[in-house]
Amino acid sequence: MKPIAGWPLRFRAAMAALLGVVAALGLAPYGLWVATLISLTLLAGLFLSAETRRRAAWVGWAYGTGYFGHALIWIVEPFLVDAERYAWMAPFALVFIAGGLALFWAFAFWLARRPGWRAAPQAWLLALALSLVEMARGYVLTGFPWAGLAQVWVETPVAQLLSLVGPYGLGALTLAITLPIGAGLVAGRGWRRLPLLVAPVILFSVLALGWAASRPHVSLSGKTVRLVQPNAPQHQKWDPAFAPIFFGRQIELTAAEPRPDLIVWPETSVPVWLDNAGLYFEVIADAAQGAPVVLGIQRSAGSRIYNSLVYLDSEGRPAGLYDKHHLVPFGEYVPFGDVMARFGIYGFAATVGQGFSAGPGAAVLKLEGLGLALPLICYEAVFPQDVRAAPERPALLLQITNDAWFGTRAGPYQHLAQAQMRAIEQGVPMVRSANTGISAVIDPHGRITSSIALGQAGYVDADLPNPLPPTVYARLGDFPVLLVLIVLTALILRNGRHVQG
């Protein structure tokens, strides 16, 4: 630790930012979770090298900026759809979002750094503080939990712990098995204590593998779902010359034999307003030949507009409607939008002024022969609390999305990973139709059973898995984790100075 403490603060901040960039390699599409664990372990040394709480905050902010800057690099893609108007905003948006989210981490570092304390209690306090601010990040100012640390485990058996402790609990466990080890290694006799420090990792691994092995077997319902993926690039999606082509493509894919039990189109897949969609629905019903269809469409009600999902029954009649309620700030609406519109600033998915209006909240739809489904439109699948808000337990999670906004690099893969997490957390299968991909059926263990690759047009007929019994997380949510984090934080703040380590 002493050599690091001698480095200039700017150099330490640069090293922290680089470690943050490395940590993001654990997220999709890379999935290098080992890189995240190594990065967090090394971070402890930089944290403990900070002579003051203010300097610790700078280190935390630099690390968070590097992490979120790399993880959210896809955020520039929406600005490039209409490059003439918006491309100049792309770098500012990335820096603003990454730097803004990193403020949560800066606060955690400021809170946890206690000059004069031993290394171990400070490392534990940092793990707890980061866990708390990560939970806050999912709720404050409508929330934005994208790139949570738990996401690095999605393709491993460790992800099954999501059904027990949820995403924030798994993120806290990730911090608890890395930061204390790093602190122990930079302490005077860290290497001698390495076997003791590794003990929590072994315990964590045994717990994760045991819990994964104990989860119930997934059975099939005997029902078939068809996912339709038209692959409409965002810059052509609403172009009058191309919209009929994409609609016709969806009709052709819908009409293919044999008949499934449900057909799912992606978000805003019908190129007219709901009030004008009668003839379109007739064409869709003819192609579906008695199969119910779920599709995305926009609708208006007076001066308000909504991003909606419509369920057409086996006779082609609208039998269910859901309005998206968790909107994307500066995407689907702009705060003080009427004022901002005077300066030419609109939400990317919006039409005018303040953009879309929010629906009344989470709701379930009754699907013929399939039971209850919880509709999620695009961004809503990022929020575990939105899924838990269902008024009744659904038999499936039904996500329609337009990931064309996210480009072709990390964004669509990260969005898919979060859909997998929601399935594990609830023990409920996820049916996901995406305009440009990745469309997929995900079983209650988070495994992708069928999919259509990114950037391809086509359809897939997939067997629908049955849901599992309600998970611990589905029953209890985030409150138990929050309570444990607060209690442990209070205990360390009270007694940490006297802890040996």
BELBEL-V684580 format. One record per residue. RES is the residue in one letter. PSI is psi in degrees with one decimal (NA if undefined). OMEGA is omega in radians with two decimals (none if undefined). BURIAL is 1 if it has 24 or more other C-alpha atoms within 12 Angstrom, else 0. Layout:
# BELBEL-V684580
res->{RES RES}
psi->{PSI PSI}
omega->{OMEGA OMEGA}
burial->{BURIAL BURIAL}
This chain:
# BELBEL-V684580
res->{M K P I A G W P L R F R A A M A A L L G V V A A L G L A P Y G L W V A T L I S L T L L A G L F L S A E T R R R A A W V G W A Y G T G Y F G H A L I W I V E P F L V D A E R Y A W M A P F A L V F I A G G L A L F W A F A F W L A R R P G W R A A P Q A W L L A L A L S L V E M A R G Y V L T G F P W A G L A Q V W V E T P V A Q L L S L V G P Y G L G A L T L A I T L P I G A G L V A G R G W R R L P L L V A P V I L F S V L A L G W A A S R P H V S L S G K T V R L V Q P N A P Q H Q K W D P A F A P I F F G R Q I E L T A A E P R P D L I V W P E T S V P V W L D N A G L Y F E V I A D A A Q G A P V V L G I Q R S A G S R I Y N S L V Y L D S E G R P A G L Y D K H H L V P F G E Y V P F G D V M A R F G I Y G F A A T V G Q G F S A G P G A A V L K L E G L G L A L P L I C Y E A V F P Q D V R A A P E R P A L L L Q I T N D A W F G T R A G P Y Q H L A Q A Q M R A I E Q G V P M V R S A N T G I S A V I D P H G R I T S S I A L G Q A G Y V D A D L P N P L P P T V Y A R L G D F P V L L V L I V L T A L I L R N G R H V Q G}
psi->{-34.5 -43.3 -38.9 -40.0 -23.1 -10.5 148.2 149.1 -38.5 -37.6 -41.3 -39.3 -39.2 -40.7 -39.0 -42.8 -41.6 -41.8 -35.5 -41.0 -42.9 -40.7 -34.5 -11.5 -15.7 -18.1 163.1 146.4 2.5 -49.8 25.1 73.1 -27.8 -37.6 -38.7 -44.0 -42.7 -42.7 -46.2 -35.8 -44.6 -27.5 -32.4 -37.3 -42.2 -39.1 -48.4 -15.8 -14.3 122.8 -26.2 166.5 -33.3 -42.6 -34.7 -39.1 -39.9 -41.5 -45.0 -39.8 -41.4 -44.3 -47.7 -39.2 -42.2 -41.8 -53.5 -32.2 -41.5 -46.1 -36.7 24.4 -26.0 -12.8 -17.6 -20.1 -44.8 -30.2 -16.0 -6.7 -45.7 74.6 -34.4 -37.3 -35.5 -12.1 -33.8 -21.8 -17.7 -53.5 -34.2 -39.8 -43.8 -45.7 -42.1 -45.9 -46.9 -46.6 -34.9 -44.6 -33.1 -18.7 -32.0 -43.7 -38.0 -41.8 -41.7 -42.1 -40.4 -42.9 -39.0 -27.0 120.4 85.7 134.0 -19.0 160.1 165.6 -43.6 -52.6 -31.5 -40.1 -42.9 -39.1 -38.2 -42.3 -42.6 -43.0 -42.8 -37.9 -40.6 -42.2 -29.3 -37.7 -42.1 -37.0 -27.1 -7.1 -37.8 136.6 49.4 -11.6 150.2 80.2 10.7 141.9 27.4 150.6 -29.1 -21.6 -19.7 -15.4 0.6 -39.7 18.6 162.6 -23.7 -29.0 -22.9 -18.4 -15.8 -32.6 -14.6 -51.4 -2.3 179.3 -35.7 -33.2 -41.5 -35.9 -40.6 -41.2 -36.6 -43.4 -34.7 -21.2 3.5 -54.6 -43.8 -34.8 -45.5 -40.8 -40.1 -34.9 -31.6 -10.2 168.5 -42.5 37.5 -44.3 -34.3 -29.2 5.7 -43.5 -39.4 -37.9 -32.3 -15.8 -44.0 -32.2 -43.2 -44.5 -43.6 -44.9 -43.4 -43.5 -47.1 -47.0 -39.7 -43.5 -40.4 -41.7 -25.4 -9.9 147.3 155.9 143.6 126.5 166.9 148.3 -15.4 2.0 151.2 133.3 135.4 125.3 128.2 127.6 100.0 -21.0 61.2 108.5 143.6 -33.9 -11.6 -12.9 -42.9 6.0 123.9 -24.4 -22.9 -28.3 -43.6 -30.8 -45.5 -38.2 -44.7 -35.8 -41.6 -36.6 -44.7 -42.8 -33.7 -34.8 -10.0 144.7 155.6 173.4 127.0 177.6 -16.5 140.5 133.6 119.9 159.9 -177.7 140.8 49.7 -11.7 122.8 28.6 168.3 154.2 -39.3 -22.4 14.9 7.1 -51.0 -35.5 -41.3 -34.9 -42.3 -41.6 -44.1 -39.5 -41.8 -36.7 -23.1 49.3 -6.0 132.9 152.2 134.6 134.2 161.9 141.1 160.0 148.1 159.2 150.1 98.2 -124.8 -1.4 148.0 151.3 146.8 112.2 162.7 133.3 139.2 117.6 125.2 -173.9 -16.0 5.9 11.7 140.8 114.8 2.6 142.6 135.9 132.3 129.0 131.4 -20.0 93.8 159.6 113.2 136.3 6.9 -60.0 -17.8 156.3 122.6 136.4 42.4 -37.2 -35.5 -45.2 -31.3 -27.1 -22.4 11.2 19.1 116.5 163.8 142.5 -39.6 -5.7 170.7 -61.1 161.5 -126.6 0.2 -146.2 154.5 153.0 141.8 178.3 -17.5 -174.9 142.9 161.2 151.0 140.5 116.1 138.6 121.5 -3.9 -9.7 -153.8 139.6 140.5 110.2 139.5 126.0 112.7 -109.3 -23.0 -24.6 -7.1 -20.9 111.0 -30.6 -28.6 -36.0 -40.6 -16.2 -1.2 133.0 -23.9 154.7 123.0 163.2 -19.3 153.3 133.1 101.2 126.4 138.5 161.1 81.7 6.0 -28.2 -27.1 1.3 -156.7 12.5 -114.0 -34.8 -55.4 -34.5 -39.0 -37.1 -42.1 -42.3 -37.7 -31.8 -39.7 -40.1 -42.0 -36.8 -43.8 -45.0 -39.3 -17.3 33.0 137.2 153.1 128.3 122.4 116.0 121.4 137.9 -53.6 5.8 157.8 116.2 142.7 153.1 128.2 128.8 172.4 -8.0 6.4 8.7 135.9 115.9 -27.4 147.8 164.3 128.1 156.8 134.4 15.5 144.3 139.8 -170.4 161.4 134.4 124.8 143.5 135.0 121.6 154.6 153.8 158.5 169.4 155.9 134.8 168.7 -43.8 -38.4 -33.5 -39.6 -24.7 -151.2 -12.8 -45.3 -40.5 -44.9 -44.4 -44.7 -43.6 -42.8 -44.6 -46.9 -38.8 -44.7 -40.5 -42.5 -39.7 -31.8 -39.1 0.9 -34.6 -26.3 -0.6 134.8 142.2 NA}
omega->{-3.06 3.10 3.14 -3.13 3.12 3.13 3.03 -3.11 -3.13 3.13 3.11 3.11 3.10 3.09 3.10 3.12 3.12 3.09 3.08 3.08 3.12 -3.12 -3.11 3.08 3.07 -3.12 3.02 0.14 -3.06 3.13 -3.12 -3.05 3.09 3.12 3.11 -3.12 3.13 -3.13 -3.13 3.11 3.14 -3.13 -3.11 3.13 3.11 3.11 -3.09 3.12 -3.11 -3.07 -3.11 3.12 3.12 3.12 3.07 3.10 3.09 3.11 3.13 3.12 3.13 3.14 -3.14 3.13 3.09 -3.12 -3.10 3.10 3.10 -3.09 -3.04 -3.13 3.14 -3.07 3.12 -3.01 3.14 -3.13 -3.09 3.10 3.03 -2.96 -3.10 -3.09 -2.89 -3.01 -3.11 -3.11 -2.98 -3.12 3.11 3.14 -3.13 -3.14 -3.12 -3.10 -3.13 3.14 3.12 3.10 -3.14 3.09 3.06 -3.13 3.11 3.12 3.13 3.12 3.12 -3.12 -3.00 -3.08 -3.10 3.11 -3.10 3.07 3.02 -3.03 -3.01 -3.12 3.09 3.13 3.09 3.12 3.10 3.11 3.14 -3.13 3.10 3.11 3.14 -3.13 3.06 3.05 3.11 3.14 3.12 -3.06 -3.00 3.12 -3.09 3.02 3.03 -3.05 -3.14 3.11 3.01 -3.04 -3.14 -3.09 -3.12 -3.07 -2.92 -3.08 -3.14 3.07 3.14 -3.11 -3.13 3.06 3.07 3.13 -3.13 -3.03 3.12 -3.06 -3.11 3.06 3.11 3.04 3.12 3.10 3.11 3.10 -3.08 3.13 -3.13 -3.04 3.10 3.07 3.11 3.12 3.14 -3.12 -3.14 3.04 -2.99 -3.08 -3.05 -3.07 3.11 -3.10 -3.05 3.12 3.13 -3.12 -3.11 -3.11 3.10 3.11 3.13 3.13 3.11 -3.12 3.13 3.12 -3.09 -3.12 3.11 3.14 3.12 -3.13 -3.07 -3.08 -3.06 3.08 3.12 3.08 -3.13 -3.07 -3.04 3.11 -3.12 3.10 3.08 3.05 -3.12 -3.11 -3.05 -3.12 3.11 3.10 -3.01 -3.11 3.10 -2.96 -3.10 3.10 -3.11 3.13 -3.06 -3.08 3.10 3.12 -3.12 3.10 3.11 3.10 3.13 3.09 3.13 3.14 3.12 -3.05 -3.09 3.09 -0.02 -3.11 3.00 3.09 3.10 3.08 -3.08 3.03 -3.10 3.13 3.13 -3.08 3.07 -2.95 3.07 3.06 -3.08 -3.11 -3.09 -2.96 -3.06 -3.12 3.10 3.14 3.10 3.12 3.13 -3.13 3.10 -3.14 -3.09 3.05 3.05 3.09 3.06 -3.10 2.98 -3.10 3.10 -3.11 3.03 3.10 3.10 3.05 -3.02 -3.13 -3.10 3.04 -3.03 2.98 -2.88 3.01 3.13 3.08 3.06 -3.10 -3.05 3.09 3.09 -3.14 3.05 -3.06 3.12 -3.12 3.07 3.09 3.13 -3.07 3.12 -3.02 -3.12 3.09 -3.13 3.04 3.11 3.03 3.08 3.06 -3.06 -3.00 -3.12 3.10 -3.11 -3.13 3.11 3.12 3.09 -3.12 -3.14 2.96 -3.06 -3.12 -3.08 3.11 3.14 2.98 -3.06 3.05 -3.06 3.01 -3.14 3.04 -3.04 3.13 -3.11 -3.13 3.07 3.08 3.08 -3.13 -3.12 3.04 -3.08 3.14 -3.06 3.09 3.05 3.13 3.07 -3.14 3.05 -3.02 -3.07 3.13 3.10 -2.97 3.10 -3.13 3.08 3.11 3.12 -3.10 -3.14 -3.12 3.06 3.13 -3.12 3.03 3.08 3.00 -2.99 -3.10 2.94 -3.03 3.06 -3.09 3.02 3.09 -3.00 3.12 -3.04 -3.11 -2.98 -2.98 -3.12 3.14 3.10 3.11 3.09 -3.14 3.13 3.02 3.08 3.13 -3.13 3.12 3.13 -3.09 -3.06 -3.03 -3.07 3.13 3.11 3.02 -2.95 3.07 -3.08 -3.07 -3.13 -3.11 0.22 3.06 -3.05 2.87 -3.05 -3.12 -3.07 3.01 3.12 -3.12 3.09 -3.09 3.08 -3.12 3.00 -3.02 3.10 3.06 3.12 3.01 3.12 3.08 3.03 3.02 -3.02 3.02 -3.12 3.09 3.00 3.03 3.03 3.00 -3.13 3.13 3.07 -3.13 3.12 -3.12 -2.95 3.12 -3.03 -3.01 3.13 3.11 3.12 -3.12 3.12 -3.13 -3.12 -3.12 -3.14 3.10 3.13 -3.14 -3.13 3.11 -3.13 -2.98 -3.00 -3.12 -3.06 -3.13 3.09 3.08 none}
burial->{1 0 0 1 0 0 0 0 1 0 0 1 1 1 1 1 1 1 1 1 1 1 1 1 1 1 1 1 1 1 1 0 1 0 1 1 1 1 1 1 1 1 1 1 1 1 1 1 1 1 1 0 1 0 1 1 1 1 1 1 1 1 1 1 1 1 1 1 1 1 1 1 1 1 1 1 1 1 1 1 1 0 0 0 0 0 0 0 0 1 0 0 1 1 1 0 1 1 1 1 1 1 1 1 1 1 1 1 1 1 1 1 1 1 0 0 1 1 1 1 1 1 1 1 1 1 1 1 1 1 1 1 1 1 1 1 1 1 0 0 0 0 1 1 1 1 1 1 1 1 1 1 1 1 1 1 1 1 1 1 1 1 1 1 1 1 1 1 1 1 1 1 1 1 1 1 1 1 1 1 1 1 1 1 1 1 1 0 0 0 0 0 0 0 0 0 1 1 0 0 1 0 0 1 0 0 0 1 0 0 1 1 0 0 1 0 0 1 0 0 0 0 1 1 1 1 1 1 1 1 1 1 1 1 1 0 1 0 0 0 0 0 1 0 0 1 1 0 1 1 1 0 1 1 1 1 0 0 1 1 1 1 1 1 1 1 1 1 1 1 1 1 1 1 0 0 1 0 0 1 1 0 1 1 1 1 1 1 1 1 1 1 1 1 1 1 1 1 1 0 0 0 0 0 1 1 1 1 1 1 1 1 1 1 0 1 1 1 0 1 1 1 1 1 1 1 1 1 1 1 1 1 1 1 1 0 1 0 0 0 0 0 0 0 1 1 1 1 1 1 1 1 1 1 1 1 1 1 1 0 1 1 1 1 1 1 1 1 0 1 1 1 1 1 1 1 1 1 1 1 1 1 1 1 1 1 1 1 1 1 0 0 1 1 1 1 1 1 1 1 1 1 1 1 1 1 1 1 1 1 1 1 1 1 1 1 1 1 1 1 1 1 1 1 1 1 1 1 1 1 1 1 1 1 1 1 1 1 1 1 1 1 1 1 1 1 1 1 1 1 1 1 1 1 1 0 1 1 1 1 1 1 1 1 1 1 1 1 1 1 1 1 1 1 1 0 1 1 0 0 1 1 0 0 1 0 0 1 1 0 0 1 1 0 0 1 0 0 0 0 1}
